[in-house]
């Protein structure tokens, strides 16, 4: 079939073709930035020094893909229609994902096709039809332009046009790949730009631009090989015979990781009494006799629920996965040792419950790799109760009870890990619906209206979390089955940009780690482990707790080991057995500093050689388990 306009087509010179490519790349860069949910230019336009650099960093990926397409198609307009539309589609997908689930689009999402389908089917998506129409109209106009205008490639002696086209496209792609591996991979460059909140990834994407951030994350979530790693050495550690195990105790174990749970209302400056204590059940259990409590030091500040989940369940630490890794779950792609697997191998009915979506953080696959026999997400919950847009903590109690009763009736012990969602940010007054009345914050401090509002919403969630804890304790107190309940927080709440809420609360969490008196303050969340009477007798409670040798603070990666040791299962695997030894030497292991058995906080670089060796072993062993150890399903 002959091209109908072939005789009338105008041919651009190579120089004009290049100029057209630059202009079209610039146009699509601006269009992609305008498609984001936040106002990129309103935020970054104030920062005049960094704006031009960010524009270039956002334009280069679009320009180089456009140039590659222009070589192959020999038409800069058709290439712009194709590659520009592709970048716009990604930008629209990023907008939708942020609006639906408060998370941007990452390159690794392409490996999770089910995630895309689930997101489309599960959410009432507000499609940006105006933006979609603009993208389609631009593409159509460029297709028409391409029918009328073609491009002339430069003539090089001895090189055929086909070779030039393929070679030009290959060079363009190669340059882009090299830039992604160098410039875009640079964390120092990425963190150089000022943003309103370093910890809130959607905000970073909005303020720095989607194309740049998307390319930066090609090199995140990578598992970095530790210096001095020897696979045979790690295999020997992992296959070593565990020490003689203590007697396994046949008790049910329920672990509840409560979203943003904290004991913030116990901090100095709050004025709650016994009559209006938001943590009444928590405090009552602390003094009940069959409980111990303290704080876990988690991987992230004001975010990172899945990272705490990863650390608690596997005993590994997010910090050792890689310098650019912000989500441990996304680095998992194989079966791993975990609490689920230990209890499953002991004949327990193991489950994971979360009133969110199975695709988020790829949890459905990851929990299967962890060894959970059953998972239950919001789409499998029968008519869950909502408070605002979140499934309530209290409504999960009945679900936990039903699952527990079903397992008991089948003659099985239960290990269940529940991750709640109700007290998820943002803590705006419309969180639980327009007109919801929040009790005022009881404080002796002078708080700004904005911070007081944030706290009133957040503390309402704490009341509901505490109510959940109280109901669970009441439920299992009435049971003849031996039950151990662990209840803890995943991270501190996000209380405004620049940690303004923590500043007004005069908290160390507002300071950098080297400025704070308590270097772990921004990462500490409370925990309580409680046993009903049947479990306390089964475990010989006082002696079992005393044998744990627990300080007030431990790393969240040791918390799962504590539960295993309490129930006589820590020595069921060499890994968890060794973690118990490490915990007694270094109760807290963080990137900047560690807590020693003597109670001293020591910067990592100043640790003794013996302690440095322990941390190196932790890193190397974790790498082996995460990347090379083979486990049957």
Secondary structure as the mmCIF struct_conf table of DSSP 4:
data_model
#
loop_
_struct_conf.conf_type_id
_struct_conf.id
_struct_conf.beg_label_comp_id
_struct_conf.beg_label_asym_id
_struct_conf.beg_label_seq_id
_struct_conf.end_label_comp_id
_struct_conf.end_label_asym_id
_struct_conf.end_label_seq_id
TURN_TY1_P TURN_TY1_P1 UNK A 4 UNK A 5
HELX_RH_3T_P HELX_RH_3T_P1 UNK A 6 UNK A 8
STRN STRN1 UNK A 10 UNK A 12
HELX_RH_AL_P HELX_RH_AL_P1 UNK A 14 UNK A 34
TURN_TY1_P TURN_TY1_P2 UNK A 35 UNK A 35
BEND BEND1 UNK A 36 UNK A 38
HELX_RH_AL_P HELX_RH_AL_P2 UNK A 40 UNK A 44
TURN_TY1_P TURN_TY1_P3 UNK A 45 UNK A 46
HELX_RH_AL_P HELX_RH_AL_P3 UNK A 48 UNK A 73
TURN_TY1_P TURN_TY1_P4 UNK A 74 UNK A 74
HELX_RH_AL_P HELX_RH_AL_P4 UNK A 76 UNK A 79
HELX_RH_PI_P HELX_RH_PI_P1 UNK A 80 UNK A 84
HELX_RH_AL_P HELX_RH_AL_P5 UNK A 85 UNK A 101
BEND BEND2 UNK A 102 UNK A 102
HELX_RH_3T_P HELX_RH_3T_P2 UNK A 107 UNK A 111
HELX_RH_AL_P HELX_RH_AL_P6 UNK A 113 UNK A 122
BEND BEND3 UNK A 123 UNK A 123
HELX_RH_AL_P HELX_RH_AL_P7 UNK A 129 UNK A 148
STRN STRN2 UNK A 149 UNK A 151
HELX_LH_PP_P HELX_LH_PP_P1 UNK A 152 UNK A 155
TURN_TY1_P TURN_TY1_P5 UNK A 157 UNK A 158
HELX_RH_AL_P HELX_RH_AL_P8 UNK A 161 UNK A 181
TURN_TY1_P TURN_TY1_P6 UNK A 182 UNK A 185
HELX_RH_AL_P HELX_RH_AL_P9 UNK A 187 UNK A 190
TURN_TY1_P TURN_TY1_P7 UNK A 191 UNK A 192
BEND BEND4 UNK A 193 UNK A 193
BEND BEND5 UNK A 196 UNK A 196
TURN_TY1_P TURN_TY1_P8 UNK A 198 UNK A 199
HELX_RH_AL_P HELX_RH_AL_P10 UNK A 201 UNK A 208
HELX_RH_AL_P HELX_RH_AL_P11 UNK A 210 UNK A 216
HELX_RH_3T_P HELX_RH_3T_P3 UNK A 217 UNK A 219
BEND BEND6 UNK A 220 UNK A 221
HELX_LH_PP_P HELX_LH_PP_P2 UNK A 224 UNK A 226
TURN_TY1_P TURN_TY1_P9 UNK A 227 UNK A 228
HELX_RH_AL_P HELX_RH_AL_P12 UNK A 231 UNK A 239
BEND BEND7 UNK A 240 UNK A 240
HELX_LH_PP_P HELX_LH_PP_P3 UNK A 241 UNK A 248
STRN STRN3 UNK A 252 UNK A 258
TURN_TY1_P TURN_TY1_P10 UNK A 259 UNK A 260
HELX_RH_3T_P HELX_RH_3T_P4 UNK A 264 UNK A 266
BEND BEND8 UNK A 267 UNK A 267
TURN_TY1_P TURN_TY1_P11 UNK A 268 UNK A 269
STRN STRN4 UNK A 270 UNK A 270
TURN_TY1_P TURN_TY1_P12 UNK A 274 UNK A 276
TURN_TY1_P TURN_TY1_P13 UNK A 278 UNK A 279
HELX_RH_AL_P HELX_RH_AL_P13 UNK A 280 UNK A 286
TURN_TY1_P TURN_TY1_P14 UNK A 287 UNK A 287
BEND BEND9 UNK A 288 UNK A 290
STRN STRN5 UNK A 291 UNK A 297
BEND BEND10 UNK A 299 UNK A 299
BEND BEND11 UNK A 301 UNK A 302
HELX_RH_AL_P HELX_RH_AL_P14 UNK A 305 UNK A 314
BEND BEND12 UNK A 315 UNK A 315
HELX_RH_3T_P HELX_RH_3T_P5 UNK A 318 UNK A 320
TURN_TY1_P TURN_TY1_P15 UNK A 321 UNK A 321
TURN_TY1_P TURN_TY1_P16 UNK A 323 UNK A 324
BEND BEND13 UNK A 326 UNK A 326
HELX_RH_3T_P HELX_RH_3T_P6 UNK A 328 UNK A 331
BEND BEND14 UNK A 334 UNK A 334
HELX_RH_AL_P HELX_RH_AL_P15 UNK A 339 UNK A 345
TURN_TY1_P TURN_TY1_P17 UNK A 346 UNK A 347
STRN STRN6 UNK A 349 UNK A 354
BEND BEND15 UNK A 355 UNK A 356
TURN_TY1_P TURN_TY1_P18 UNK A 358 UNK A 359
HELX_RH_3T_P HELX_RH_3T_P7 UNK A 360 UNK A 362
HELX_RH_AL_P HELX_RH_AL_P16 UNK A 363 UNK A 370
TURN_TY1_P TURN_TY1_P19 UNK A 371 UNK A 371
BEND BEND16 UNK A 373 UNK A 373
STRN STRN7 UNK A 374 UNK A 376
HELX_RH_3T_P HELX_RH_3T_P8 UNK A 378 UNK A 380
BEND BEND17 UNK A 381 UNK A 383
STRN STRN8 UNK A 386 UNK A 387
TURN_TY1_P TURN_TY1_P20 UNK A 388 UNK A 389
STRN STRN9 UNK A 390 UNK A 391
HELX_RH_AL_P HELX_RH_AL_P17 UNK A 393 UNK A 409
TURN_TY1_P TURN_TY1_P21 UNK A 410 UNK A 411
STRN STRN10 UNK A 414 UNK A 419
TURN_TY1_P TURN_TY1_P22 UNK A 422 UNK A 423
HELX_LH_PP_P HELX_LH_PP_P4 UNK A 424 UNK A 424
BEND BEND18 UNK A 425 UNK A 425
HELX_LH_PP_P HELX_LH_PP_P5 UNK A 426 UNK A 426
TURN_TY1_P TURN_TY1_P23 UNK A 429 UNK A 432
TURN_TY1_P TURN_TY1_P24 UNK A 434 UNK A 435
HELX_LH_PP_P HELX_LH_PP_P6 UNK A 436 UNK A 441
STRN STRN11 UNK A 443 UNK A 443
BEND BEND19 UNK A 444 UNK A 445
HELX_RH_AL_P HELX_RH_AL_P18 UNK A 449 UNK A 477
TURN_TY1_P TURN_TY1_P25 UNK A 478 UNK A 478
BEND BEND20 UNK A 480 UNK A 481
STRN STRN12 UNK A 483 UNK A 489
BEND BEND21 UNK A 490 UNK A 491
BEND BEND22 UNK A 496 UNK A 496
HELX_RH_3T_P HELX_RH_3T_P9 UNK A 497 UNK A 499
HELX_RH_AL_P HELX_RH_AL_P19 UNK A 500 UNK A 504
TURN_TY1_P TURN_TY1_P26 UNK A 505 UNK A 506
HELX_RH_3T_P HELX_RH_3T_P10 UNK A 508 UNK A 510
BEND BEND23 UNK A 511 UNK A 511
TURN_TY1_P TURN_TY1_P27 UNK A 513 UNK A 515
BEND BEND24 UNK A 517 UNK A 518
TURN_TY1_P TURN_TY1_P28 UNK A 519 UNK A 520
HELX_RH_3T_P HELX_RH_3T_P11 UNK A 521 UNK A 523
STRN STRN13 UNK A 524 UNK A 531
HELX_RH_AL_P HELX_RH_AL_P20 UNK A 533 UNK A 539
TURN_TY1_P TURN_TY1_P29 UNK A 540 UNK A 540
HELX_RH_AL_P HELX_RH_AL_P21 UNK A 541 UNK A 548
BEND BEND25 UNK A 552 UNK A 552
STRN STRN14 UNK A 553 UNK A 555
HELX_RH_AL_P HELX_RH_AL_P22 UNK A 556 UNK A 566
TURN_TY1_P TURN_TY1_P30 UNK A 567 UNK A 568
HELX_RH_3T_P HELX_RH_3T_P12 UNK A 570 UNK A 572
BEND BEND26 UNK A 573 UNK A 573
HELX_RH_AL_P HELX_RH_AL_P23 UNK A 574 UNK A 585
BEND BEND27 UNK A 587 UNK A 587
STRN STRN15 UNK A 588 UNK A 589
BEND BEND28 UNK A 591 UNK A 592
STRN STRN16 UNK A 593 UNK A 595
TURN_TY1_P TURN_TY1_P31 UNK A 597 UNK A 598
BEND BEND29 UNK A 599 UNK A 599
STRN STRN17 UNK A 601 UNK A 603
HELX_RH_3T_P HELX_RH_3T_P13 UNK A 604 UNK A 606
BEND BEND30 UNK A 607 UNK A 607
HELX_RH_AL_P HELX_RH_AL_P24 UNK A 609 UNK A 627
TURN_TY1_P TURN_TY1_P32 UNK A 628 UNK A 628
#
